[in-house]
């Protein structure tokens, strides 16, 4: 009888050892994480990419964070704004701005580069004004085709920066179409960090952009 007790205790110890997995949040597979989490690089986290996050959120270093200014309808926006391409924008932004007085009569308009904030594809007020001016120029000159190229500063992985550059280019493309530029006139691609030249925060800003190329 005593021998049976020893064998049972030994079997229980072996079973417990086999059943033990890595201590949370360490993991070997998704099953080691809490429900709704994923095992990435042996760490449990909320998401692997944006597809794992709810609508209106994006995956940021393994965590689903709300996208600033995201909307799905005009009802999600403050008074005086409307939802365009999942962004709340001022209603008057639809009106294409007139060129500054000192530009009148100075010759035909030129397409301007649009700049972005760090790690962002959101169009702030300055970027929206630049895109609106470009939309006016495209329509005034009847430019048949414009290619948008998205860029990033050199920080981040190559894969991430290519995706960020693409999101920036497509944000500009969507806003151009909301301002009346035909979708068939536009195309978009990303260069990511390939052409980045910045070495500090001041010069990194020049790398975070979308350029316009007439074709």
C-alpha positions as CSV (number, residue, x, y, z in Angstrom):
1,X,0.0,0.0,0.0
2,X,2.8,2.4,0.9
3,X,4.5,1.7,-2.4
4,X,1.3,2.6,-4.3
5,X,1.1,5.9,-2.4
6,X,4.7,6.7,-3.5
7,X,3.9,5.8,-7.1
8,X,0.8,8.0,-7.1
9,X,2.7,10.9,-5.7
10,X,5.4,10.5,-8.3
11,X,2.9,10.3,-11.1
12,X,1.1,13.4,-9.9
13,X,4.5,15.3,-9.7
14,X,5.3,14.2,-13.3
15,X,1.9,15.2,-14.5
16,X,2.1,18.7,-12.9
17,X,5.6,19.2,-14.4
18,X,4.3,18.4,-17.9
19,X,1.2,20.6,-17.5
20,X,3.2,23.6,-16.5
21,X,3.7,26.2,-19.2
22,X,5.7,29.5,-19.2
23,X,4.7,32.1,-16.7
24,X,2.3,34.8,-18.1
25,X,2.9,37.0,-20.0
26,X,5.6,34.7,-21.4
27,X,4.3,32.2,-23.8
28,X,5.1,29.5,-26.4
29,X,1.8,29.6,-28.2
30,X,-1.5,31.5,-28.2
31,X,-3.1,29.0,-25.8
32,X,-0.7,30.2,-23.1
33,X,-2.3,33.7,-23.2
34,X,-5.6,35.1,-22.0
35,X,-8.6,34.9,-24.2
36,X,-8.4,37.3,-27.1
37,X,-4.6,37.6,-26.8
38,X,-1.8,36.4,-29.1
39,X,1.7,35.0,-28.5
40,X,4.1,37.1,-30.4
41,X,7.9,36.7,-29.9
42,X,7.1,34.6,-26.7
43,X,5.1,37.5,-25.2
44,X,1.3,37.7,-24.8
45,X,-0.1,40.8,-26.3
46,X,-3.5,42.2,-27.5
47,X,-2.7,42.1,-31.2
48,X,-0.3,41.1,-34.0
49,X,-1.5,43.7,-36.5
50,X,-4.3,46.1,-37.1
51,X,-6.6,43.3,-38.2
52,X,-6.7,42.0,-34.7
53,X,-8.1,45.3,-33.3
54,X,-11.7,46.5,-33.2
55,X,-12.9,49.1,-35.8
56,X,-11.5,52.5,-34.9
57,X,-8.3,51.1,-33.3
58,X,-4.9,50.1,-34.6
59,X,-2.2,47.8,-33.3
60,X,0.6,49.8,-31.5
61,X,3.5,47.7,-30.1
62,X,1.1,44.8,-29.3
63,X,-1.7,47.0,-27.9
64,X,-4.9,48.1,-29.5
65,X,-5.0,51.9,-29.3
66,X,-7.8,54.2,-30.4
67,X,-7.2,56.1,-33.7
68,X,-7.3,59.8,-32.9
69,X,-10.2,61.5,-34.8
70,X,-11.6,58.2,-36.1
71,X,-15.3,58.2,-37.1
72,X,-17.7,56.0,-39.0
73,X,-20.4,58.6,-39.5
74,X,-21.0,62.3,-39.1
75,X,-22.7,61.6,-35.7
76,X,-19.3,60.6,-34.3
77,X,-17.9,64.1,-35.0
78,X,-18.1,67.4,-33.1
79,X,-20.5,70.1,-34.2
80,X,-19.4,71.7,-37.4
81,X,-17.4,68.7,-38.6
82,X,-18.2,65.7,-40.8
83,X,-16.8,62.3,-41.3
84,X,-14.7,61.9,-44.4
85,X,-12.6,58.7,-45.0
86,X,-13.0,57.9,-41.3
87,X,-11.7,61.3,-40.2
88,X,-13.6,64.2,-38.6
89,X,-12.9,67.3,-40.7
90,X,-14.4,70.8,-40.7
91,X,-17.3,71.1,-43.1
92,X,-15.8,74.1,-44.7
93,X,-12.8,72.0,-45.6
94,X,-14.8,70.9,-48.7
95,X,-14.5,74.4,-50.1
96,X,-11.3,74.6,-52.0
97,X,-9.2,77.6,-50.8
98,X,-8.4,80.4,-53.1
99,X,-4.7,81.1,-53.6
100,X,-3.1,83.8,-51.5
101,X,-3.3,87.3,-52.9
102,X,0.4,87.4,-53.7
103,X,0.1,84.3,-55.8
104,X,-2.6,85.7,-58.1
105,X,-1.3,86.2,-61.6
106,X,2.1,84.7,-60.7
107,X,1.6,81.8,-63.2
108,X,0.1,78.3,-63.0
109,X,-0.2,76.6,-59.7
110,X,2.2,73.8,-58.5
111,X,1.5,70.7,-56.5
112,X,2.7,70.9,-52.9
113,X,4.2,68.3,-50.7
114,X,2.1,67.3,-47.7
115,X,3.7,66.6,-44.3
116,X,2.7,64.4,-41.4
117,X,3.3,64.1,-37.7
118,X,5.5,61.4,-36.1
119,X,4.1,57.9,-36.6
120,X,0.9,59.3,-38.0
121,X,-1.2,59.1,-41.2
122,X,-3.7,61.7,-39.9
123,X,-4.2,64.8,-41.9
124,X,-4.0,67.8,-39.6
125,X,-5.3,71.2,-40.5
126,X,-2.2,72.2,-42.3
127,X,-2.0,69.0,-44.3
128,X,-5.7,69.3,-45.2
129,X,-5.1,72.8,-46.5
130,X,-2.2,71.6,-48.6
131,X,-4.2,68.8,-50.0
132,X,-7.1,71.1,-50.8
133,X,-4.8,73.5,-52.6
134,X,-3.5,70.6,-54.6
135,X,-7.0,69.4,-55.5
136,X,-7.8,72.9,-56.7
137,X,-4.6,72.9,-58.8
138,X,-5.4,69.5,-60.3
139,X,-8.9,70.6,-61.3
140,X,-7.8,74.0,-62.6
141,X,-5.0,72.7,-64.8
142,X,-6.9,69.5,-65.6
143,X,-3.9,67.4,-64.8
144,X,-4.7,63.9,-66.3
145,X,-2.9,61.8,-63.7
146,X,-1.1,62.4,-60.4
147,X,0.9,59.8,-58.5
148,X,1.1,60.0,-54.7
149,X,4.2,58.6,-52.9
150,X,4.3,58.2,-49.2
151,X,7.5,58.5,-47.2
152,X,8.6,58.1,-43.5
153,X,11.5,59.1,-41.4
154,X,14.2,56.3,-40.8
155,X,12.9,55.2,-37.4
156,X,11.1,51.8,-37.3
157,X,11.4,48.6,-39.3
158,X,11.4,48.6,-43.1
159,X,8.1,46.6,-43.1
160,X,6.4,49.0,-40.7
161,X,7.6,52.1,-42.6
162,X,6.4,50.8,-46.0
163,X,2.9,50.2,-44.5
164,X,3.0,53.7,-42.8
165,X,4.0,55.4,-46.1
166,X,1.2,53.6,-47.9
167,X,-1.4,54.7,-45.3
168,X,-0.2,58.3,-45.7
169,X,-0.5,58.2,-49.5
170,X,-4.0,56.6,-49.3
171,X,-5.2,59.2,-46.7
172,X,-4.2,61.9,-49.1
173,X,-5.8,60.1,-52.0
174,X,-9.1,59.6,-50.2
175,X,-9.2,63.3,-49.2
176,X,-8.5,64.4,-52.8
177,X,-11.5,62.3,-54.0
178,X,-13.7,63.8,-51.3
179,X,-12.8,67.2,-52.8
180,X,-13.9,66.3,-56.3
181,X,-10.8,64.8,-57.9
182,X,-11.7,61.7,-59.9
183,X,-10.3,58.5,-58.5
184,X,-9.1,57.5,-62.0
185,X,-6.7,60.4,-62.0
186,X,-4.9,59.2,-58.9
187,X,-2.5,56.4,-57.9
188,X,-0.5,55.8,-54.8
189,X,2.6,53.9,-53.6
190,X,5.0,53.9,-50.7
191,X,8.8,54.4,-50.5
192,X,8.8,54.0,-46.7
193,X,12.2,55.1,-45.3
194,X,14.1,54.4,-48.5
195,X,14.8,58.1,-49.3
196,X,14.9,59.4,-45.7
197,X,17.7,61.9,-45.1
198,X,16.9,63.1,-41.5
199,X,19.3,62.8,-38.7
200,X,17.4,64.6,-35.9
201,X,13.8,65.6,-35.1
202,X,13.9,68.8,-37.1
203,X,15.1,67.0,-40.2
204,X,12.9,63.9,-39.6
205,X,9.9,66.1,-40.2
206,X,11.0,66.6,-43.8
207,X,11.0,62.8,-44.3
208,X,7.4,62.4,-43.1
209,X,5.5,63.3,-46.3
210,X,3.5,62.5,-49.4
211,X,4.8,63.9,-52.7
212,X,2.8,64.6,-55.9
213,X,4.1,63.6,-59.3
214,X,2.3,64.7,-62.5
215,X,2.1,61.9,-65.1
